[in-house]
Amino acid sequence: MKNKFLMLLSVSAALYLLCAPVFAHHGTGVSYDQSKAYTVKATVVEFRYANPHPQLFFDVKNDKGEVVHWSGEIAPNPAQLQQDGWGRKRSEAALAPGAEVTITLAPSRLGTPVGLINKIVGASGESILGLTPLGGAPAAGEGKQ
């Protein structure tokens, strides 16, 4: 009886260790609502070219003219961005602090100023980071602020 219990415990522990990594990565569908994606005009505060996803911190003025501090996760990882020609230097130059950009993002399901960035367009109209909109986001200027 004791041997069967130890064998069952050992097999259970092994299965848990093998399956645990499957649940380690978050799904963007859980955190962000693509059906409510919208576009805002923003000022870059900080850009972090990091693994597993680059992060962008930016300021947006709300309807009352107050500045709201946002953070956004950029879905492609640095390796994918480099394949599209957006290495660290080019990305950091395009998203330097103070840069004016238009961002299309899927907001947090919790209603916090956090989102999944679907598209970034520079002041000159250049698509930054080679991102394309996901989930049928509205065109620039059509979303809420």
C-alpha positions in Angstrom: 0.0 0.0 0.0 2.8 2.4 0.9 4.6 1.7 -2.3 1.5 2.4 -4.4 1.0 5.7 -2.6 4.6 6.7 -3.1 4.4 5.7 -6.8 1.2 7.7 -7.3 2.7 10.7 -5.5 5.8 10.5 -7.6 3.8 10.3 -10.9 1.6 13.2 -9.8 4.6 15.4 -8.9 6.3 14.6 -12.3 3.1 15.4 -14.2 2.8 18.7 -12.3 6.4 19.7 -13.1 6.0 18.9 -16.8 2.7 20.7 -17.1 3.4 23.8 -15.0 5.2 25.7 -17.8 2.1 25.5 -19.9 0.3 27.8 -17.4 3.2 30.2 -16.9 2.6 32.6 -19.8 -0.4 34.9 -19.6 -2.9 35.1 -22.4 -3.7 38.5 -23.8 -7.3 37.5 -24.2 -7.6 37.3 -20.5 -6.0 40.6 -19.6 -7.1 42.8 -22.5 -10.4 43.4 -24.3 -9.8 43.6 -28.0 -13.4 44.3 -28.7 -13.0 47.7 -27.0 -9.7 48.7 -28.7 -9.4 52.4 -29.4 -6.9 55.1 -30.5 -5.4 57.9 -28.4 -2.8 60.6 -29.0 0.0 60.2 -26.5 3.4 61.5 -25.4 6.1 58.9 -24.7 7.5 58.9 -21.2 9.6 55.8 -21.3 10.2 52.8 -23.6 11.7 49.5 -22.4 13.0 47.1 -25.1 12.7 44.0 -22.9 11.9 40.4 -23.0 9.4 38.8 -23.2 7.5 42.0 -24.3 8.7 45.5 -24.8 6.9 48.1 -22.5 5.8 51.6 -23.4 4.9 54.2 -20.8 3.0 57.2 -22.1 0.8 60.1 -21.1 -2.7 60.8 -22.5 -5.0 63.7 -21.8 -8.5 62.7 -20.8 -11.8 64.5 -21.6 -11.2 66.9 -18.7 -7.7 67.8 -20.0 -6.0 65.9 -17.1 -2.9 63.8 -17.9 -3.4 60.1 -17.3 -0.2 57.9 -17.0 -0.6 54.7 -19.1 1.5 51.7 -19.7 1.3 49.3 -22.6 2.6 45.9 -23.5 3.8 45.5 -27.1 2.8 41.9 -28.2 5.7 41.0 -30.5 8.9 40.0 -28.6 12.3 41.7 -29.4 13.3 38.8 -31.7 10.1 39.4 -33.8 10.7 43.1 -33.8 14.3 42.7 -35.1 13.0 40.5 -37.9 10.8 43.3 -39.0 13.7 45.8 -38.9 12.9 47.3 -35.5 16.1 46.6 -33.5 16.8 48.2 -30.1 18.4 51.4 -31.5 15.8 52.2 -34.1 12.9 51.4 -31.6 14.4 53.6 -28.9 15.0 56.4 -31.3 11.4 56.3 -32.6 10.0 56.1 -29.1 12.3 58.5 -27.3 10.8 60.4 -24.2 8.7 63.3 -25.4 7.9 61.8 -28.8 4.3 62.4 -29.9 2.6 59.3 -31.1 -0.9 57.9 -31.9 -1.5 54.5 -30.2 -4.2 52.0 -30.8 -4.6 49.7 -27.9 -6.9 47.1 -26.3 -7.6 48.3 -22.7 -7.2 46.3 -19.5 -10.4 44.3 -18.6 -10.0 45.8 -15.1 -10.4 49.4 -16.3 -6.9 50.5 -15.3 -4.8 52.6 -17.6 -3.0 49.6 -19.0 -3.3 48.1 -22.4 -2.1 45.8 -25.2 -0.6 48.0 -27.9 -1.8 47.0 -31.4 -0.4 49.9 -33.4 1.9 52.9 -32.9 2.1 55.7 -35.4 4.7 58.5 -35.2 3.9 62.2 -35.6 5.1 62.0 -39.3 2.6 59.2 -40.0 5.2 56.4 -39.9 4.1 53.0 -38.5 6.4 52.4 -35.6 7.5 48.9 -34.6 5.8 47.5 -37.7 2.6 46.7 -35.7 -0.8 46.3 -37.3 -4.1 46.8 -35.6 -5.8 43.7 -34.1 -9.4 43.1 -33.3 -10.9 45.8 -35.6 -9.6 48.8 -33.7 -11.0 52.2 -34.9 -8.9 54.5 -37.0 -6.9 57.3 -35.5 -9.1 60.0 -34.0 -12.2 57.8 -33.8 -11.5 56.3 -30.4 -12.2 57.7 -26.9 -9.5 59.7 -25.2 
